[in-house]
Amino acid sequence: MGRIQWRQDRVAGVPLNRHVGSVGPVEVGSVAYDGSNRFWIWSTPLQEDAWGYGPTEEAAKAALEFWLASWLENFRPFFEAGGKPPA
């Protein structure tokens, strides 16, 4: 899980149970604790309906990274085309 850089979110200097993940300058997701259900929820701004959960913070972060790698695989043909449109 080293490709996403995580930072803890804060409000007025107070740390929250929410972490925002970025790859370079692009925010790829967040992981937040849901106290009423006692699990960690991950979501991403890259796709509206993509979210999931894990029993721990690390599990939710790993699930987000797995989803992101799988989702980005869909774009491989675009990047491998070398700038040429498909025939």
CORSUL-V664386 format. One record per pair of residues at least 12 apart in sequence whose ideal C-beta (glycine too) atoms are under 7 Angstrom apart, sorted by the first residue. I is the first residue (numbers start at 0). J is the second residue. Records with the same first field share a line. If there is no record, write none. Layout:
BEGIN
I: J + J
END
This chain:
BEGIN
0: 60 + 61 + 64
2: 22 + 64
3: 20 + 21 + 22 + 27 + 64
4: 20 + 21
5: 18 + 20 + 60
6: 18 + 19
16: 31 + 32
17: 29 + 31
18: 30
20: 63
26: 44
27: 43 + 45 + 67
28: 41 + 42 + 43 + 63 + 67
29: 42
30: 56 + 59 + 60 + 63
38: 52 + 53 + 54
39: 52 + 53 + 55 + 56 + 58 + 59
40: 52 + 59
41: 59 + 62 + 63
43: 63 + 67
46: 70
49: 66
51: 66
END
